[in-house]
Amino acid sequence: MQGKCWTFGDHVDTDQIIPARYLNTTDPKELAAHCMEDADPDFPKKVSAGDIIVGGENFGCGSSREHAPLCIKSARVACVIAKSFARIFFRNAVNIGPPILECPEAVAAINEGDMVEVDLSAGTITHIPSGKIFNTPPFPKELQDIIAAGGLMQYARKVAAS
């Protein structure tokens, strides 16, 4: 995957990802329309399918709401790269999507608007402006299968049906 990067700082919490005032809906389109708006009010208008969110330390901290990764996925963000993730956000992202990668070195090199290419199988993040390649643990095949299926529930349904 290749996309334009949108950068955010440390400790972006789930209220910044999807403000609590929108938690009365589970409609993916409605959630996407408010993705990251408390961190950047213009983000929902600026983000394009395939773009990448880049965060600092402890991305996704706060509550355990599943709306946060669903909102990012519904905004058609390709993946999130951060220095670190809050554990509950990490688990919810595995269950729902989008793919998330921890790579502090890549985060330090990426500026807003930069293009990067991510290869989940190889565990590489290529910073296109500099050509620098950053390594991160490759996603295990099982995790790639969950992501490809659209999340854990869809994967479980697929496995149960076969």
BALOKOL-279604 format. One record per atom (N, C-alpha, C, O): y, z, x; residue in three letters; atom name. Coordinates in Angstrom, 2 decimals, padded with zeros to 5 digits, m for minus. Atoms other than C-alpha are relative to their C-alpha. Layout:
N
        yy        zz        xx     r    a
         Y         Z         X   ALA   CA
...
end
This chain:
162
        yy        zz        xx     r    a
   m001.18    000.00    000.83   MET    N
    000.00    000.00    000.00   MET   CA
    001.24    000.00    000.88   MET    C
    001.24    000.57    001.97   MET    O
   m001.26    000.08   m000.75   GLN    N
    003.53   m000.72    001.15   GLN   CA
    001.13    000.26   m000.98   GLN    C
    001.13   m000.29   m002.09   GLN    O
   m001.09   m000.27    000.91   GLY    N
    006.72    000.63   m000.34   GLY   CA
    001.23    000.56    000.67   GLY    C
    001.21    000.95    001.84   GLY    O
   m001.28   m000.57   m000.41   LYS    N
    010.29    001.78   m000.04   LYS   CA
   m000.07    001.51   m000.17   LYS    C
   m000.65    002.00   m001.14   LYS    O
    000.08   m001.46    000.02   CYS    N
    010.73    005.47    000.71   CYS   CA
    001.24    000.65   m000.61   CYS    C
    002.38    000.22   m000.39   CYS    O
   m001.03   m000.86    000.57   TRP    N
    012.74    008.02   m001.24   TRP   CA
   m000.24    001.38    000.57   TRP    C
   m001.32    001.94    000.39   TRP    O
    000.20   m001.25   m000.72   THR    N
    013.28    011.21    000.75   THR   CA
    000.58    001.20   m000.75   THR    C
    001.63    001.12   m001.38   THR    O
   m000.39   m001.26    000.59   PHE    N
    013.52    014.77   m000.49   PHE   CA
   m000.25    001.09    001.03   PHE    C
   m001.00    000.87    001.98   PHE    O
    000.10   m001.07   m000.98   GLY    N
    013.77    018.07    001.34   GLY   CA
   m001.19    000.92   m000.18   GLY    C
   m002.19    000.56   m000.79   GLY    O
    001.04   m001.03    000.07   ASP    N
    011.67    021.21    001.64   ASP   CA
    000.00    000.67   m001.38   ASP    C
    001.01    000.71   m002.07   ASP    O
    000.18   m000.84    001.19   HIS    N
    010.34    023.24   m001.29   HIS   CA
    000.45   m000.68   m001.29   HIS    C
    001.07   m000.06   m002.15   HIS    O
   m000.25    000.69    001.27   VAL    N
    010.72    020.60   m003.98   VAL   CA
   m001.01    000.55   m000.99   VAL    C
   m002.22    000.36   m000.84   VAL    O
    000.92   m000.66    000.93   ASP    N
    009.30    022.50   m006.92   ASP   CA
   m000.28   m000.88   m001.21   ASP    C
    000.34   m001.93   m001.40   ASP    O
    000.42    000.80    001.15   THR    N
    007.66    021.27   m010.09   THR   CA
    001.12   m000.16   m001.03   THR    C
    001.11   m001.12   m001.79   THR    O
   m001.14    000.17    000.89   ASP    N
    010.89    021.87   m012.04   ASP   CA
    000.91   m001.13    000.46   ASP    C
    001.57   m001.76   m000.37   ASP    O
   m000.78    001.13   m000.49   GLN    N
    012.63    019.35   m009.80   GLN   CA
   m000.76   m001.31   m000.22   GLN    C
   m000.16   m002.35   m000.47   GLN    O
    000.82    001.20    000.20   ILE    N
    009.73    016.90   m010.13   ILE   CA
    000.05   m000.43   m001.46   ILE    C
    000.30   m001.60   m001.76   ILE    O
   m000.13    000.27    001.43   ILE    N
    009.68    017.14   m013.94   ILE   CA
    000.61    001.25   m000.64   ILE    C
   m000.08    002.26   m000.81   ILE    O
   m000.67   m001.17    000.55   PRO    N
    012.23    019.50   m015.48   PRO   CA
   m000.71    000.57   m001.24   PRO    C
   m001.27   m000.17   m002.05   PRO    O
    000.71   m000.71    001.09   ALA    N
    010.85    022.09   m017.92   ALA   CA
    000.42   m000.48   m001.38   ALA    C
   m000.37   m000.40   m002.32   ALA    O
   m000.47    000.44    001.32   ARG    N
    012.97    020.69   m020.76   ARG   CA
   m000.77   m001.21   m000.53   ARG    C
   m000.64   m001.56   m001.71   ARG    O
    000.78    001.16    000.43   TYR    N
    010.62    017.68   m020.87   TYR   CA
   m001.49    000.31   m000.13   TYR    C
   m002.30   m000.61   m000.32   TYR    O
    001.42   m000.36    000.03   LEU    N
    007.34    019.60   m020.93   LEU   CA
   m000.59    000.02   m001.40   LEU    C
   m001.78    000.31   m001.57   LEU    O
    000.52    000.06    001.36   ASN    N
    007.03    019.26   m024.69   ASN   CA
   m000.66   m001.35   m000.29   ASN    C
   m001.08   m001.61   m001.42   ASN    O
    000.67    001.29    000.16   THR    N
    005.61    015.76   m024.14   THR   CA
   m001.05   m000.19    001.09   THR    C
   m000.92    000.33    002.20   THR    O
    000.98    000.43   m001.00   THR    N
    002.57    014.39   m022.38   THR   CA
    000.01   m001.53    000.09   THR    C
   m000.85   m002.13    000.74   THR    O
   m000.12    001.45   m000.03   ASP    N
    003.68    010.79   m022.92   ASP   CA
    000.39   m000.44    001.41   ASP    C
    001.48   m000.11    001.87   ASP    O
   m000.30    000.40   m001.38   PRO    N
    003.50    009.21   m019.45   PRO   CA
    001.32   m000.74    000.17   PRO    C
    002.01   m000.52    001.17   PRO    O
   m001.25    000.75   m000.12   LYS    N
    006.43    006.84   m020.09   LYS   CA
    001.21    000.92   m000.10   LYS    C
    002.20    000.74    000.62   LYS    O
   m001.11   m000.95    000.14   GLU    N
    008.67    009.68   m021.23   GLU   CA
    000.12    000.87    001.24   GLU    C
    001.23    001.14    001.70   GLU    O
   m000.03   m000.80   m001.24   LEU    N
    007.70    011.79   m018.21   LEU   CA
    000.58   m000.82    001.15   LEU    C
    001.41   m000.32    001.91   LEU    O
   m000.49    000.87   m001.08   ALA    N
    008.34    008.86   m015.85   ALA   CA
    001.51   m000.19   m000.09   ALA    C
    002.18   m000.30    000.94   ALA    O
   m001.44    000.20    000.20   ALA    N
    011.83    008.44   m017.35   ALA   CA
    000.83    001.17    000.53   ALA    C
    002.05    001.07    000.65   ALA    O
   m000.71   m001.19   m000.50   HIS    N
    012.69    011.91   m016.00   HIS   CA
   m000.52    000.47    001.35   HIS    C
   m000.20    001.57    001.80   HIS    O
    000.61   m000.35   m001.28   CYS    N
    010.76    011.91   m012.72   CYS   CA
    001.07    000.31    001.05   CYS    C
    001.95   m000.51    001.30   CYS    O
   m000.86   m000.44   m001.10   MET    N
    012.61    013.82   m009.97   MET   CA
    001.48    000.10   m000.36   MET    C
    002.32    000.20    000.53   MET    O
   m001.42    000.07    000.37   GLU    N
    015.84    013.82   m011.99   GLU   CA
    000.78    001.26    000.35   GLU    C
    002.00    001.19    000.52   GLU    O
   m000.75   m001.19   m000.41   ASP    N
    016.72    017.43   m011.12   ASP   CA
    000.20    000.05    001.52   ASP    C
    001.03    000.81    002.00   ASP    O
   m000.22    000.12   m001.44   ALA    N
    016.39    016.57   m007.42   ALA   CA
    000.96   m001.14    000.31   ALA    C
    001.76   m001.06    001.24   ALA    O
   m000.87    001.17   m000.14   ASP    N
    018.13    013.19   m007.76   ASP   CA
    000.15   m000.63   m001.39   ASP    C
   m000.75   m001.34   m001.83   ASP    O
   m000.16    000.49    001.38   PRO    N
    019.55    012.33   m011.22   PRO   CA
   m000.18   m001.51   m000.16   PRO    C
   m000.54   m001.97   m001.25   PRO    O
    000.12    001.45    000.11   ASP    N
    019.48    008.59   m010.44   ASP   CA
   m001.39   m000.52    000.37   ASP    C
   m001.66   m001.71    000.23   ASP    O
    001.32    000.44   m000.46   PHE    N
    015.90    008.51   m009.15   PHE   CA
   m000.75   m000.83   m001.04   PHE    C
   m001.28   m001.89   m000.70   PHE    O
    000.77    000.80    000.96   PRO    N
    014.30    007.32   m012.42   PRO   CA
    000.51   m001.43   m000.16   PRO    C
   m000.26   m002.33   m000.50   PRO    O
   m000.58    001.34    000.10   LYS    N
    016.67    004.33   m012.44   LYS   CA
   m000.21   m000.82    001.27   LYS    C
   m000.27   m002.05    001.23   LYS    O
    000.08    000.68   m001.29   LYS    N
    016.26    003.53   m008.74   LYS   CA
   m001.44   m000.32    000.42   LYS    C
   m001.67   m001.33    001.09   LYS    O
    001.37    000.16   m000.49   VAL    N
    012.50    003.88   m008.21   VAL   CA
   m000.64   m001.25   m000.59   VAL    C
   m000.42   m001.60   m001.74   VAL    O
    000.75    001.19    000.43   SER    N
    010.32    000.78   m008.40   SER   CA
   m001.48    000.23    000.22   SER    C
   m001.88    001.07    001.03   SER    O
    001.45   m000.10   m000.16   ALA    N
    006.59    000.38   m008.74   ALA   CA
   m000.37   m000.23    001.46   ALA    C
    000.09   m001.18    002.09   ALA    O
    000.44    000.13   m001.38   GLY    N
    004.94    000.91   m005.37   GLY   CA
    000.83    000.77    001.01   GLY    C
    000.45    000.85    002.18   GLY    O
   m000.82   m000.80   m000.90   ASP    N
    007.71    003.04   m003.89   ASP   CA
   m000.74    001.28    000.39   ASP    C
   m001.75    001.64   m000.22   ASP    O
    000.66   m001.17   m000.57   ILE    N
    006.83    006.16   m001.92   ILE   CA
    001.00    001.16    000.05   ILE    C
    002.14    001.00    000.47   ILE    O
   m000.81   m001.22   m000.12   ILE    N
    008.18    009.71   m002.18   ILE   CA
   m000.37    000.68    001.31   ILE    C
   m001.55    000.80    001.64   ILE    O
    000.20   m000.72   m001.26   VAL    N
    008.63    011.55    001.12   VAL   CA
    000.65    001.37   m000.16   VAL    C
    001.84    001.48   m000.45   VAL    O
   m000.51   m001.36    000.16   GLY    N
    009.00    015.32    001.00   GLY   CA
   m000.17    000.82    001.26   GLY    C
   m000.82    000.39    002.22   GLY    O
    000.08   m000.90   m001.14   GLY    N
    009.33    018.21    003.38   GLY   CA
   m001.16    000.98   m000.15   GLY    C
   m002.26    000.62   m000.55   GLY    O
    000.99   m001.07    000.09   GLU    N
    007.46    021.51    003.48   GLU   CA
   m000.20    000.41   m001.47   GLU    C
    000.74    000.41   m002.26   GLU    O
    000.33   m000.65    001.26   ASN    N
    005.69    022.91    000.42   ASN   CA
    000.37   m000.83   m001.23   ASN    C
    000.81   m000.28   m002.24   ASN    O
   m000.32    000.89    001.12   PHE    N
    006.20    019.89   m001.85   PHE   CA
   m000.88    000.37   m001.20   PHE    C
   m002.09    000.55   m001.06   PHE    O
    000.75   m000.30    001.22   GLY    N
    005.19    020.68   m005.43   GLY   CA
   m000.21    001.48   m000.25   GLY    C
   m001.08    001.86   m001.04   GLY    O
    000.15   m001.44    000.22   CYS    N
    005.61    024.45   m005.24   CYS   CA
    000.48    000.34   m001.41   CYS    C
    001.06   m000.49   m002.11   CYS    O
   m000.43   m000.44    001.33   GLY    N
    006.26    026.46   m008.38   GLY   CA
   m001.19    000.17   m000.90   GLY    C
   m002.19    000.78   m000.53   GLY    O
    001.04   m000.21    001.00   SER    N
    004.13    026.31   m011.47   SER   CA
   m001.18   m000.95    000.22   SER    C
   m001.13   m001.87    001.05   SER    O
    001.21    000.82   m000.13   SER    N
    000.71    024.79   m011.88   SER   CA
   m000.01   m001.17   m000.98   SER    C
   m001.06   m001.75   m001.22   SER    O
   m000.01    001.04    001.03   ARG    N
    001.86    022.24   m014.44   ARG   CA
   m000.52   m001.34    000.51   ARG    C
   m000.14   m001.82    001.58   ARG    O
    000.57    001.31   m000.33   GLU    N
   m000.10    019.02   m014.39   GLU   CA
    000.98   m001.13   m000.28   GLU    C
    000.77   m002.26    000.15   GLU    O
   m001.02    001.01    000.30   HIS    N
    002.96    017.19   m015.69   HIS   CA
    000.61   m000.57    001.29   HIS    C
    001.00   m001.74    001.32   HIS    O
   m000.69    000.44   m001.22   ALA    N
    004.34    017.00   m012.12   ALA   CA
   m000.67   m001.21    000.65   ALA    C
    000.00   m002.22    000.83   ALA    O
    000.59    001.21   m000.58   PRO    N
    001.78    014.64   m010.54   PRO   CA
   m000.13   m001.13   m001.02   PRO    C
   m000.06   m002.30   m000.65   PRO    O
    000.08    001.04    001.03   LEU    N
    001.38    012.81   m013.87   LEU   CA
    001.32   m000.75   m000.10   LEU    C
    001.34   m001.97   m000.25   LEU    O
   m001.33    000.61    000.05   CYS    N
    005.12    012.17   m013.93   CYS   CA
    000.20   m000.97    001.17   CYS    C
    000.69   m002.09    000.98   CYS    O
   m000.14    000.85   m001.19   ILE    N
    005.06    010.77   m010.37   ILE   CA
   m000.88   m001.24   m000.14   ILE    C
   m000.44   m002.36    000.12   ILE    O
    000.92    001.12    000.19   LYS    N
    002.02    008.61   m011.12   LYS   CA
    000.54   m000.96   m001.07   LYS    C
    000.48   m002.18   m000.90   LYS    O
   m000.51    000.83    001.10   SER    N
    003.59    007.38   m014.38   SER   CA
    001.25   m000.77    000.38   SER    C
    001.55   m001.81   m000.20   SER    O
   m001.17    000.73   m000.52   ALA    N
    006.75    006.39   m012.49   ALA   CA
   m000.44   m001.12    000.94   ALA    C
    000.40   m001.82    001.51   ALA    O
    000.64    001.05   m000.81   ARG    N
    004.37    004.07   m010.58   ARG   CA
    000.30    000.15    001.49   ARG    C
    000.33   m000.82    002.24   ARG    O
   m000.14   m000.31   m001.41   VAL    N
    005.04    005.80   m007.26   VAL   CA
   m001.37   m000.16    000.64   VAL    C
   m002.35    000.36    000.12   VAL    O
    001.28    000.31   m000.63   ALA    N
    002.32    004.61   m004.87   ALA   CA
   m000.66    001.22    000.63   ALA    C
   m001.88    001.40    000.53   ALA    O
    000.54   m001.20   m000.62   CYS    N
    001.92    007.88   m002.97   CYS   CA
    001.14    000.93    000.37   CYS    C
    002.32    000.57    000.30   CYS    O
   m000.96   m000.99   m000.48   VAL    N
    003.64    011.01   m001.73   VAL   CA
   m000.43    000.40    001.40   VAL    C
   m001.59    000.74    001.64   VAL    O
    000.22   m000.45   m001.37   ILE    N
    003.93    011.82    001.97   ILE   CA
    000.89    001.22    000.20   ILE    C
    002.08    001.17   m000.11   ILE    O
   m000.80   m001.20   m000.23   ALA    N
    005.06    015.33    002.90   ALA   CA
   m000.49    000.73    001.24   ALA    C
   m001.57    000.46    001.76   ALA    O
    000.42   m000.85   m001.10   LYS    N
    004.98    017.85    005.71   LYS   CA
   m001.14    000.90   m000.45   LYS    C
   m002.10    001.11    000.30   LYS    O
    001.07   m000.80    000.59   SER    N
    002.86    020.08    003.45   SER   CA
    000.18    000.03   m001.51   SER    C
    001.26   m000.25   m002.03   SER    O
   m000.01   m000.06    001.46   PHE    N
    001.96    020.50   m000.21   PHE   CA
   m000.38    001.40   m000.46   PHE    C
   m001.18    002.09    000.18   PHE    O
    000.46   m001.22    000.65   ALA    N
    001.70    023.53   m002.44   ALA   CA
   m001.43   m000.25   m000.44   ALA    C
   m001.75   m001.34   m000.93   ALA    O
    001.44    000.18    000.26   ARG    N
   m002.02    024.08   m002.99   ARG   CA
   m000.30   m000.46   m001.42   ARG    C
   m001.13   m001.35   m001.61   ARG    O
    000.30    000.38    001.39   ILE    N
   m001.95    023.82   m006.79   ILE   CA
    000.46   m001.43   m000.27   ILE    C
   m000.20   m002.16   m001.01   ILE    O
   m000.44    001.39    000.16   PHE    N
    000.07    020.59   m006.64   PHE   CA
   m001.01   m000.94    000.64   PHE    C
   m001.35   m001.99    000.08   PHE    O
    001.00    000.81   m000.70   PHE    N
   m002.43    019.22   m004.12   PHE   CA
   m001.21   m000.21   m000.91   PHE    C
   m001.69   m001.34   m001.06   PHE    O
    001.19    000.09    000.86   ARG    N
   m005.33    020.00   m006.49   ARG   CA
    000.30   m000.86   m001.22   ARG    C
   m000.51   m001.70   m001.60   ARG    O
   m000.35    000.80    001.17   ASN    N
   m003.52    018.55   m009.51   ASN   CA
    000.16   m001.47    000.35   ASN    C
   m000.20   m002.35   m000.44   ASN    O
   m000.16    001.39   m000.42   ALA    N
   m002.66    015.40   m007.56   ALA   CA
   m001.37   m000.66    000.21   ALA    C
   m001.54   m001.83   m000.12   ALA    O
    001.36    000.54   m000.15   VAL    N
   m006.34    014.94   m006.68   VAL   CA
   m000.57   m000.29   m001.39   VAL    C
   m001.20   m001.33   m001.60   VAL    O
    000.55    000.16    001.35   ASN    N
   m007.24    015.40   m010.36   ASN   CA
    000.66   m001.13   m000.77   ASN    C
    000.00   m001.80   m001.57   ASN    O
   m000.77    000.93    000.82   ILE    N
   m004.53    013.11   m011.72   ILE   CA
    000.50   m001.21    000.77   ILE    C
    000.60   m002.30    000.20   ILE    O
   m000.69    001.00   m000.79   GLY    N
   m003.04    011.06   m008.88   GLY   CA
    001.43    000.43    000.08   GLY    C
    001.81    001.32   m000.68   GLY    O
    000.20    001.10   m000.95   PRO    N
   m001.01    009.86   m007.03   PRO   CA
   m000.61    000.51    001.30   PRO    C
   m000.70    001.73    001.50   PRO    O
    000.47   m000.44   m001.31   PRO    N
   m002.49    009.90   m003.51   PRO   CA
    001.09    000.76    000.74   PRO    C
    002.27    000.39    000.66   PRO    O
   m000.96   m000.78   m000.78   ILE    N
   m000.83    012.48   m001.29   ILE   CA
   m000.50    000.13    001.43   ILE    C
   m001.70    000.28    001.67   ILE    O
    000.34   m000.07   m001.42   LEU    N
   m000.74    012.63    002.50   LEU   CA
    000.89    001.01    000.71   LEU    C
    002.11    001.01    000.52   LEU    O
   m000.77   m000.93   m000.84   GLU    N
    000.32    015.41    004.85   GLU   CA
    000.13   m000.61    001.39   GLU    C
   m000.87   m000.87    002.06   GLU    O
   m000.24    000.54   m001.33   CYS    N
    001.93    014.05    007.99   CYS   CA
    001.43    000.34    000.43   CYS    C
    002.35   m000.47    000.25   CYS    O
   m001.35   m000.42   m000.41   PRO    N
    004.90    016.00    009.41   PRO   CA
    000.69   m000.99    000.95   PRO    C
    001.91   m001.17    000.87   PRO    O
   m000.60    000.95   m000.97   GLU    N
    005.43    013.44    012.21   GLU   CA
    000.57   m001.22   m000.72   GLU    C
    001.65   m001.70   m000.37   GLU    O
   m000.50    001.15    000.76   ALA    N
    005.79    010.56    009.75   ALA   CA
    001.25    000.39   m000.78   ALA    C
    002.23   m000.36   m000.82   ALA    O
   m001.15   m000.47    000.79   VAL    N
    008.15    012.59    007.55   VAL   CA
    001.24    000.07    000.88   VAL    C
    002.33   m000.32    000.46   VAL    O
   m001.13   m000.12   m000.92   ALA    N
    010.37    013.28    010.58   ALA   CA
    000.58   m001.36    000.37   ALA    C
    001.77   m001.46    000.68   ALA    O
   m000.45    001.33   m000.42   ALA    N
    010.59    009.54    011.35   ALA   CA
    000.56   m000.85   m001.15   ALA    C
    001.29   m001.81   m000.91   ALA    O
   m000.36    000.83    001.16   ILE    N
    011.17    008.22    007.82   ILE   CA
    001.38    000.39   m000.54   ILE    C
    001.67    001.56   m000.76   ILE    O
   m001.31   m000.17    000.63   ASN    N
    014.68    007.76    006.44   ASN   CA
   m000.03   m000.63   m001.39   ASN    C
   m000.83   m001.52   m001.66   ASN    O
   m000.11    000.56    001.35   GLU    N
    015.63    007.03    002.85   GLU   CA
    000.19   m001.52    000.11   GLU    C
    001.01   m002.00    000.88   GLU    O
   m000.09    001.45    000.02   GLY    N
    015.13    003.34    002.15   GLY   CA
   m000.92   m000.71    000.97   GLY    C
   m001.11   m001.92    000.86   GLY    O
    000.95    000.62   m000.95   ASP    N
    012.68    002.74    005.02   ASP   CA
   m001.23   m000.50   m000.75   ASP    C
   m001.62    000.05   m001.78   ASP    O
    001.27    000.50    000.52   MET    N
    009.59    000.71    004.29   MET   CA
   m001.13    000.57    000.85   MET    C
   m001.03    000.62    002.08   MET    O
    001.19   m000.45   m000.71   VAL    N
    006.21    002.15    005.19   VAL   CA
   m001.23   m000.63   m000.65   VAL    C
   m001.22   m001.03   m001.81   VAL    O
    001.29    000.49    000.48   GLU    N
    002.66    000.94    004.86   GLU   CA
   m001.02    001.11    000.18   GLU    C
   m001.09    001.72    001.25   GLU    O
    000.99   m001.07   m000.02   VAL    N
   m000.13    003.38    004.03   VAL   CA
   m001.38   m000.60   m000.19   VAL    C
   m001.61   m001.40   m001.10   VAL    O
    001.40    000.40    000.12   ASP    N
   m003.83    002.77    004.59   ASP   CA
   m000.82    001.28   m000.16   ASP    C
   m001.07    001.99    000.81   ASP    O
    000.74   m001.23    000.27   LEU    N
   m005.81    005.57    002.93   LEU   CA
   m001.35    000.03    000.70   LEU    C
   m001.79    001.08    001.17   LEU    O
    001.32    000.06   m000.64   SER    N
   m009.13    004.38    004.35   SER   CA
    000.07    000.28    001.49   SER    C
   m000.78    000.97    002.05   SER    O
   m000.15   m000.18   m001.45   ALA    N
   m007.88    004.30    007.93   ALA   CA
    000.73    001.28    000.34   ALA    C
    000.64    001.77    001.47   ALA    O
   m000.79   m001.18   m000.27   GLY    N
   m005.62    007.32    007.57   GLY   CA
    001.21   m000.31    000.85   GLY    C
    001.53    000.44    001.78   GLY    O
   m001.19    000.37   m000.78   THR    N
   m002.55    005.54    008.89   THR   CA
    001.21   m000.19   m000.90   THR    C
    001.11   m000.63   m002.05   THR    O
   m001.30    000.23    000.62   ILE    N
    001.10    005.47    007.93   ILE   CA
    000.80   m000.78    001.04   ILE    C
    001.08   m000.27    002.12   ILE    O
   m000.76    000.83   m000.91   THR    N
    003.03    002.63    009.55   THR   CA
    001.45   m000.03   m000.44   THR    C
    001.77   m000.47   m001.54   THR    O
   m001.45    000.03    000.24   HIS    N
    006.80    003.05    009.74   HIS   CA
    000.47   m001.40    000.41   HIS    C
    000.60   m001.69    001.60   HIS    O
   m000.27    001.42   m000.26   ILE    N
    007.78   m000.61    009.44   ILE   CA
    001.25   m000.22    000.86   ILE    C
    001.21   m001.07    001.75   ILE    O
   m001.17    000.27   m000.85   PRO    N
    011.31   m000.38    010.94   PRO   CA
   m000.25    000.19    001.49   PRO    C
    000.30   m000.55    002.31   PRO    O
    000.25   m000.26   m001.42   SER    N
    009.99    001.05    014.22   SER   CA
   m001.34   m000.53    000.49   SER    C
   m001.55   m000.66    001.69   SER    O
    001.34    000.42   m000.38   GLY    N
    006.41   m000.20    014.15   GLY   CA
   m000.91    001.17    000.39   GLY    C
   m002.08    000.96    000.72   GLY    O
    000.76   m001.18   m000.38   LYS    N
    005.26    003.35    014.87   LYS   CA
   m001.08    000.29   m001.04   LYS    C
   m000.84    000.22   m002.24   LYS    O
    001.12   m000.32    000.87   ILE    N
    001.87    004.29    013.45   ILE   CA
   m000.31    001.49    000.13   ILE    C
   m000.47    002.01    001.23   ILE    O
    000.33   m001.42    000.06   PHE    N
    001.14    007.86    012.38   PHE   CA
   m001.39    000.16   m000.60   PHE    C
   m001.76   m000.54   m001.54   PHE    O
    001.36   m000.23    000.47   ASN    N
   m002.36    009.17    011.87   ASN   CA
   m000.06    001.26   m000.86   ASN    C
    000.58    002.27   m000.58   ASN    O
    000.28   m001.11    000.90   THR    N
   m003.47    011.43    009.07   THR   CA
   m001.48   m000.10   m000.34   THR    C
   m002.04   m001.19   m000.26   THR    O
    001.42    000.12    000.31   PRO    N
   m007.02    012.30    008.06   PRO   CA
   m000.24   m001.05   m001.09   PRO    C
    000.42   m001.03   m002.12   PRO    O
    000.29    000.99    001.03   PRO    N
   m008.49    009.35    006.17   PRO   CA
   m000.58    000.67   m001.24   PRO    C
   m001.24    001.70   m001.15   PRO    O
    000.55   m000.54    001.24   PHE    N
   m009.36    009.96    002.55   PHE   CA
   m001.50   m000.25   m000.03   PHE    C
   m001.95   m001.37    000.24   PHE    O
    001.44    000.22    000.15   PRO    N
   m013.09    010.50    002.06   PRO   CA
   m000.26   m001.01   m001.13   PRO    C
    000.54   m001.14   m002.05   PRO    O
    000.34    001.02    000.99   LYS    N
   m014.80    007.78    000.04   LYS   CA
    000.03    000.56   m001.42   LYS    C
    000.52   m000.10   m002.34   LYS    O
    000.04   m000.60    001.33   GLU    N
   m015.32    010.15   m002.90   GLU   CA
    001.42    000.17   m000.56   GLU    C
    001.65   m000.09   m001.74   GLU    O
   m001.38   m000.18    000.45   LEU    N
   m011.60    010.92   m003.07   LEU   CA
    000.65   m001.35   m000.30   LEU    C
    001.41   m001.47   m001.25   LEU    O
   m000.50    001.34    000.27   GLN    N
   m010.75    007.22   m002.83   GLN   CA
   m000.54   m000.52   m001.33   GLN    C
    000.16   m001.21   m002.07   GLN    O
    000.60    000.40    001.28   ASP    N
   m013.15    006.62   m005.74   ASP   CA
    000.70    000.68   m001.18   ASP    C
    000.92    000.05   m002.21   ASP    O
   m000.72   m000.72    001.05   ILE    N
   m011.38    009.29   m007.81   ILE   CA
    001.36   m000.63   m000.22   ILE    C
    001.77   m000.85   m001.36   ILE    O
   m001.33    000.64    000.10   ILE    N
   m007.98    007.72   m007.06   ILE   CA
   m000.12   m001.37   m000.66   ILE    C
    000.66   m001.70   m001.55   ILE    O
    000.18    001.34    000.55   ALA    N
   m009.26    004.22   m007.83   ALA   CA
   m000.32    000.04   m001.49   ALA    C
    000.07   m000.86   m002.24   ALA    O
    000.36   m000.14    001.42   ALA    N
   m010.64    005.45   m011.17   ALA   CA
    001.18    000.45   m000.84   ALA    C
    001.13    000.35   m002.07   ALA    O
   m001.16   m000.47    000.74   GLY    N
   m007.24    006.86   m012.12   GLY   CA
    000.06    001.50   m000.17   GLY    C
    000.89    002.01   m000.93   GLY    O
   m000.01   m001.46    000.07   GLY    N
   m008.03    010.54   m011.66   GLY   CA
   m001.40    000.54   m000.20   GLY    C
   m002.34   m000.22   m000.44   GLY    O
    001.31   m000.65    000.07   LEU    N
   m010.87    013.04   m011.84   LEU   CA
   m000.70   m000.21   m001.34   LEU    C
   m001.90   m000.48   m001.37   LEU    O
    000.63    000.16    001.31   MET    N
   m011.47    012.80   m015.59   MET   CA
   m000.52   m001.42   m000.20   MET    C
   m001.63   m001.61   m000.70   MET    O
    000.45    001.39    000.14   GLN    N
   m011.65    009.00   m015.54   GLN   CA
   m001.21   m000.25    000.90   GLN    C
   m002.13   m000.97    000.52   GLN    O
    001.12    000.15   m000.93   TYR    N
   m013.96    009.17   m012.53   TYR   CA
   m001.26    000.64   m000.59   TYR    C
   m002.33    000.05   m000.54   TYR    O
    001.15   m000.68    000.61   ALA    N
   m016.23    011.69   m014.29   ALA   CA
   m000.56   m000.82   m001.15   ALA    C
   m001.78   m000.94   m001.30   ALA    O
    000.47    000.86    001.11   ARG    N
   m016.38    009.43   m017.36   ARG   CA
   m000.75   m001.20    000.52   ARG    C
   m001.78   m001.59   m000.03   ARG    O
    000.64    001.17   m000.61   LYS    N
   m017.25    006.46   m015.17   LYS   CA
   m001.38    000.34    000.55   LYS    C
   m002.34   m000.40    000.34   LYS    O
    001.27   m000.43   m000.57   VAL    N
   m020.00    008.35   m013.36   VAL   CA
   m001.00    000.34   m001.11   VAL    C
   m002.18    000.00   m001.01   VAL    O
    000.87   m000.38    001.11   ALA    N
   m021.40    009.75   m016.62   ALA   CA
   m000.52   m001.22   m000.74   ALA    C
   m001.64   m001.21   m001.25   ALA    O
    000.40    001.21    000.73   ALA    N
   m021.51    006.27   m018.16   ALA   CA
   m000.98   m000.86    000.80   ALA    C
   m001.66   m001.70    000.22   ALA    O
    000.89    000.85   m000.80   SER    N
   m023.46    004.78   m015.25   SER   CA
   m001.36    000.61    000.22   SER    C
   m002.21    000.01    000.87   SER    O
end
